[in-house]
């Protein structure tokens, strides 16, 4: 299977621009697009990768104010929107075809770029997809293009559900290098960042780890 990871940018993206504005990460699964009366409409489902409720609320309110958004449904950290691209608007899905497989959700980063990881049985089909993007995106950089087994696939529905406090503890620990080798930060420092007592923070972090570890270990055993 041929796999590529791409760094993309198109200036009219309604999500990435707001990721920059509100300093937030958003995962997205593009769904479909259609054409009506000469205009193109695209639908995408997104997931907030942040626990800052204030910024998420501002993000959604700002998105609602975008006149291009024709439909929007919000449920907790998940939101689905439809955008009117008009005749000239750009969207990666306009160049996607049924031969392309989504390996992971797209990452909409506050650095102003989208990161896509997709795969295909045939290299030429993947190269055609990339060629189309290079012709229409403001940025299209190939970060990876290789022929390798398709083993690292994201399955969101089988992942354990974490509480808000557990997600926050895990995110703070990861961002600040707690899982780096050597560790860049101590539990005491993480608790101060989270503005929680060390025992409380440690409890949230350990519960999150205990929920995730069995899934990770089982996955590794199955893919030996």
N, C-alpha and C positions, 0 to 999 in steps of 0.2 A: 504494500500500500504506500502511495506517495503522500507525504505529509508536508504542509508548509505552514509557517507562522509569519503573519504579515503585520506590519505597522502602517496604519492607514490614517488618512485625514481628509475630510471634505468640509469646507468652511460652513456649509449650511446644515451641519448635523445638529439636531435639537438636543441631543443628550450630552455629547462630549463638551460642547461649549458651556453647558451648565455644570458639568463636572469641574471644569476650570473655575467657573464663577463661584461655585459653592464649595470647592476643595473636597470633592467627594468621588468615590469609586462606584461605578454601576456596571453590573453584568447584564448582558442582553442576549436574548434568543430571537433573531429575526424570524418572523413567521411567514409572511407572504406579501405579494404586491399585485395590484391589478390596475387596469387602465379604464377610465370612463370619461367620455366627452373630451378626449385628447389630454386628460390630466392623469398623472400617476399617483396612486395611493399605496403606502406601505404600512404594515402593521408589525410591531415589535413588542415583545414582553421583556420587562426589565426587573432587576433585583438590586436593591441598595446594599452595598458592601460597607456600610457605616452605621454607627450607633448614635450619631449626632442628630437627634430628633429635630432640633431647631433648623439645621441645614437641610434636612430632608423635606421638611415642611415648606421651606422657602423654595427649594428646587421644584416641588410639585406646583406651588402657586405660580411660579414663574413659567412653568411649562403650560399651565392652563391659560396663561395670558398670551401664549403664542397662537396667532391666528391661523397658522398652518395646521394645528392639531384639530382634527375633525372628531375624534373620539378619544376618551381617556377614562380608564377604570383603575382605581387604586384600592389595594387590599393589603394593609400593613406595609411590609417592605417590598411588595410586588406591585408593579403597575404595568398596564398594557395600553399602548397608544397607537392611534392611526394618524398618519401625517399626509397632508396634501402636498405632493412634491411639485405640482404644477406641470409645466411642459419641460422646464429646464433643470429642476431640482435633481440632486444626486443622492444615491443610496447604494450601498454595496449589493443589496439583494437584487438590484436591477440587472446585475451581471452574473448572478448565481444561477446554476442550472442543477438539474436533478442528479447529476453525476457527482456533485460535490457533497461531501459528508461533513457535518459539524462535529469536530472532536471535542471542543469545549465551548462554553458560551463566550461571546465576544466581551473583551474588557474595555470599558470606556473609562479612560484614565484622566486624572486631573492635570496630566502633562500635556493635554490637548490632542491625544491620539487614541485611536481604537486599535486593539490587538486581537487579531483573528487567527484561529488555528483550525484549518480544514484539511481534509484528505480526499483522495480520489484513487481509483484503481489504475487509471492511466495518467502518466506524466503529462502527455500532450493536452489532456483536458484541463489539468491543473494550470499548466502554462498559459492556456487560452484564457482562463479565468483571471490570472494575474495580469496578462497583457491588456485585457479589458479595463481592469482597475487602474493600471498605470496610465491609460489613455483618458480616464475620467476623474480620478482622485487628485487632490492637491498634493498628497503624499502617498506613495506606495513603496514601501521598503521591505524586501524579503529578509527576514531574520533567520529563517530556516527553510530548507527544501531538501528532503531526504527520503530515501526508500527504506522503510523500517516497519516492523510489526505494529499493528494498531492495538496497543495494550492500555494506554493511558487515556481513558475516556471518562468524561464527567457524567455522573448519574445523580442529579440532584434529588430525585424522589426517594432514593434509598439511604441518603445520609441522615443521621440522627438529628432530631430537633434540639437546638440549644436555646436556653432562656436568654433574655436580653443581657443579663449580667454575665452569663457564661460567654456569649459572643463578644461582649465588650472586653472581658478579661483576656480572651484568646487573641483578639485583634491587637490590643495594647502590647501583649507579650511578643507577638510576632513582629509588629512594626518596629519595636524597640530592640530587637536582636536577642531576645531571651532564648530562642532556639538556634542561634548561630553557634558555631564552634570556633574559638571559645566564646562563651556567653558574654554579651556586651552590657548586660544589666542584671541586677539582682531582684529578687522578689520584693524586697523592701523599697527599692526605687520604683518598681512597677506599681506598687500599692500607692505611693505618693502621687504618681502620674494619674492614677485612677481616682485619687482622692478618697481612698477607702482604707480601712484598717488592714494590716497585713494578713491577719487570719481570715478575714472576710474575702479579700482578694484571692488568697491562696485557695480557699474553698471553691470559689467560682471557677478558677482556672483548672483545678484538679477535676472537678465534675465535668467540665468541658472535655478535658483530655480523656477521661474515662469513657465518655460517650463516643469519642472519635477513634480511639486506639483499636478497639475490637474490629471496627470496620476496615481500618487501614491494614491491620495484621491479617485479617481474613483475605483481603484483596491480594496482599503480597504472597500468601500461601497458595492461593489459587493460580497465581501467575508465575510461579517458580519455573 
